[in-house]
């Protein structure tokens, strides 16, 4: 069996899938490209996952030759090997072209995590039909979209809805981090990719500076997914002359940091859904290369980019994108969330409802769907 996950969130989701699949296939060779959560279940990564962790049109173009070379080598390896199934986890720009080649060669292909065709680039569903034998979707409304297009699909729930407890333990998280129980804590998650850290860090820490000037007792926590990201983050903060802002960098433990927080400033993406599942007030922000933004901003179908807002179909929490991601505006929004108890209560109830809608036995359902695809191909 072969798999490809292209970033930290995909590795986490794939790890949950493998937790259900590995007991059913204890002796299977599982390899491709993945991260530590997949490796916990005996997965072998043939290339480092961070080779694929690039976001933005022009950023991808700058790394195109290397990424294309990896895909070509992996494709040939799999065509020779003919695995029982290939599972592409998210990373559609890498995985869909690979899946087309493999499916044409008679190898069953599963794609786990739908591209956001309901948000932008809806025409990709035609390419997906060529590439995918079966789609595993994580949001309730997606299953019908694919079935109408003639693509077999299974709603498996969102794995994070199982991983994150319905009632997160803030006190335990603060004890683990050494944070006082009565502290006011702001978590800041600028992103796990180097490109996200590059564009989001200065605005995020400038926001922290404003908040700390309003309340010097605030605790600012920033989780870092790895040493490479931590070193780059520090470099950017020093270059922006913001190294005097009292920020506690935490190695990993992003879920613990979110659980410990009163409010969160988070880069758009899967992390915003994690914050919602932890029932925390949040402000969503995102910046990228300006040329990429000019192209992408005209391609969306919806007024929201944050997953909590997309699922709610309204601006439940504020979004500040590109030039709008100004420190003063973000600080004001976070300050309101910190001080408005009624708003906190309303947000919590919305996020509880959202959590229930996404909660399924994801590992078991997704593993069974994979086994069904393998059995049907034999």
N, C-alpha and C positions, 0 to 999 in steps of 0.2 A: 504494500500500500504506500502511496506517495502523497505528500501534502506540501503546500506552500502557504505560509503566513508571512506578511510583509512588515509587520510592526508590532509594537508592544500589545496593543488592544487585541489584534488578531491572534497573537500567541496565547493570550489569556483565554479567549473564546475557544480556540482549538484545544487548549489544555482540558477544558471542561468536556468537550466532545470525546477526547481520548480517555478521559476518566470513565466514560460509559462504554467505550469501544474496546479498550485494552483487555478487560476481563473476558470479553467474548472472543477475542483473537489474541490469546496470550503469547503465541509463538510467532506472530506476524512481524516481518521486517517493515518498519515504518520510517521513511526517510524523505528528504527533500530540503526545505528551508523552513526553519522555525526557531523558537526561542526557549527559554528555560522552563516555562510551564508545560510545553510539549515534551521536552526532554525528561521531565519527571515521570513520564509514562513510556520511557524507552525509545523515544523518537530520536533519530540521528539527523542532525542538520549538516548538509553537505556544503553549505556556504553560510557565513554569518548573516543573520537576519537583517542587521542594520544596513547591509548593502542595498536593500530595497526600501528603506525608510526615508524616502524623499517625497516631499509634497510640493505642488505648484508646477504649473506648465513649464516655465523656463528652468526651474530647478531640475525637473526630470530631464529636460533636454540636455542640460550640462552633464548629467550622469548617464545619458542614453546608451553610449557605447558599452560601458561596463555592464549595465543592467541587461541590455540586449544580448550580450555575450553569455551572461549567466543563464538566461532563459534558453538560449540556443543549446548550450551544453546540457542543461537539465532535460530539455525536450528530447534530445538524441538519446540520452541515457535511459529515459523512460520508454521511448519507442523500442529500444533494444530489450529492455527488461519486461515490458508489458505487465505492469502491476494490475491487480484485481480491480483497483479503483484509484482515481486521482481526486483529491479534495483540495480545491483552491479556497483559501480562507481570506475573504475580503480582497484587497489589492487587485481590483479588477483590471487595471491597465496592464499589469503583469500577467495575471492568471487567465483572463479570457482568451487571449491569443494562444497561450499554451494549451488551454482546454480544447480549443478548436482543432489543433493538430492532433491531440491525443484522441479526441472523440472520432475524428475521421479515420484514425487507425484502429478503431474498435475498442478503445479503452473507455470504460464508463467514467463519466466526469460528474462530480458534485461540486456545486459552488455554495459556500457557507457564508452568509451575510450578503444580502442583496446590494448591488450598487444602488445608489439613491435615485433610481429612475423616476420616482414620484416627486423628486425635488428638482432635478435637472437632467438633461441629456436622455430624455425618455426614449429616443430612437435606439438606444443601446439594447432595448429588449430584443430587437431582431438579431443582434450579434450574440446575445445571451442564448437565444434559441438554437443558434448554430453550435454554441460552445458547451452547453450544459445538458446533461442527462437528467439531473434532478437538482432542484434548488431548495436549500434549507434557509428559511426566513425567520427573522427574530422579532418582527413587529406584526401584530394581528392583521392589519389591513393589507399586508403584502401578498399573502397567499392567493387571494382572489385575483389580484393583478396578473400573477403568473399563470394561473389556471385559465383565465380568459385568453391569454396569449398561447395556450396550448403547451405550456412548460410545466411538467410535474413539479409540485412544490409541497413542502411540509412546514407548517408553523411549529417551531420547536420551543417557543418562548425565548426570552433573553437570558443567557447564562448568568449574567450579573444579578438578575433578580433572585437567583438562588444563592449566589455567593454572598450577597449583602443582606444582612438580617432586616426583617421588617421593623425591628426596634433596635437601632444601633446603640451601642453602649459608649456614650461620650465619656463617662467617668473612667472606664477602663482604658480608653484610648489616651486620655490625658495622663493617667498614671504611667502608661507605657512610654510616653514621650517626656515625662518629667514636667508636665505643665500643671500649674495650680488649677484646682477645680473651679475657682471663682474668676479665673482670667477671662478676658474677652479675646477670642482668637480669630484671626483672619487667615484662611489658607489661600495660597496663590499657586495655581497650576498652569504655568506658561506653555506646557506641552512636553511630549516625550521625544519628539524628533529634534534634531539639531536645527533644522530650518525653522521650526516653530519657536524654539528658544531664541534664535537669532532675531526674529521679528517681534516677538511679544515681550521679551524680558524688560527692556528699558521702560516701556509704558506701564508694565505691571509694578515694577519697583518704584517708579515715580508716583504711582497711585498709593503704594504702601507708605511712601514718605509723607504724603498729604494726610493720610489717616493717622499716622503716628504724631504728626504735628497737632492734630485735633485731640488726640488722646495718647499721651506718651506711655500709658500703661498697656497699650495694645500689644499682643503677641502676634507676630507675622511668621507663618510657617510655609516653607517652600520645599516640597518633596522633589528629589532628583532620581531619575530612573537608573542612572549609572555614573561612573566616575568621569567618563568622557563628557556627558551632559553637564555635570557639576562644574568641571574645570572651565568649560566654555561659558557657562552662565556667570561664573565669577569674573572671568575676563571681560564680559560685556558690562557687568555692573561697575567694575573698576573704570573701564573706558568711559562710561557715562557719568563718572564721578558721583555715583550713588552708593558707594560702598560704606557710607556712614549710616545707612538706614539699618535699624536693628532687625535683621532677618535671621531666623533659624533655619538653616538648610538641613533637611532630613534625608538620609540615604534610603531610597525606596520608601516603603510603608505609606504609599499614597492613600490607601484606604484608612489607615490609622489617622493620618493627618486630617482627612476629610471628616472622619467621625469626631475628631477633637474640636473641630471648628464651629464657630457661631455663624460665619458667613464665608463664602468662597468666591474668589475671582478665578474663572476657569477658561482656558482656551476651548473653542468650539470643537466638538468631536465626541468620542465615546466617553471621555472624562466628564462631560456635562451630564450625561445620563447617570454616571456613577454618583455624582453629587445629588441628583434628584432622588436616586434610590436611598441615599443616606438622609433624605428629607431635610436638606440644608438650603437656606436661601442662597441665591447665587446671582452673580453677574457674569454673562458670557461675553468674551471679547476675542477678536482674532485679527491678526495682521499678516500680510504676506508680501512677496515682491509686487511692486505696483503694477508692472506689466501683466502679471498673472491675474491680479485683481480686476483690471480693466476688462479682461476677457470674461472672467467667470461671473462678474456681477450682472452681466446681461443674459446669462444662460439659465438662471433660476426660474422655477415655476411658482415658488411660494415666498411669502414675505419673511419667513423665518429660516435660520440656519442651525440653531441650537436644537438638539434632539428633544429636550423637554418641551420646547415650544411647538415643534412639529407634531409631537404626540398629542399635545393639548389643543392644537390648532388655534393657538392664540399666543400673544406675548405674555406668558405667565411670569417670565423673568426678563430683565433688560438684555439687549444685545448691542454691543458697540463694535463696529467693524471698520477696519482699515483707518481712514482719516478720522472717523468718529470715535476711535478708541483713544480718547484723550484722558489723561490722568485725572483731571479735575472732575470730569463727568462721571468717570467710573468710581471715583472716591465718593461722590455725592450719592450715587445709587447704592453703594455698599453701606454708607453711613445711614441711609434711610432704612435699609434692611436690618441693620444692627439695632435700631432704636424704635422700630414700629412693631409692637407685639402683635397687633391684629394682622398685619401683613405676614409675619412669621407663621401664625396659626393657619392662615388661609393657604399659604404655600405648602405647609406640612400636609394638610389634608389632600391637596391636589397630588402631591407626590406619593402619598399612601395609595390613593386610587390608581395611580400610574403603575406603582409596584405590583399591585394585585393583577392588573391587566397583562403584565409581562411574565408572571410567575407560572412556570410549568416545570415538569421534571425534564429539563433540557438535555442532560447527559443521556438519559435513557431513550428519550424520543429520537434525538439526533442519531444515536448509535444504531437504533433499530432501522431508521431510514437508510443509513449506510449499508447495513447488512442486507436489507431488501434489494437495494440496487446491485450489490455484488451477486446475490442469489439469482436475480432476474437475468443477469448477463451470462450465467453459466449454462 
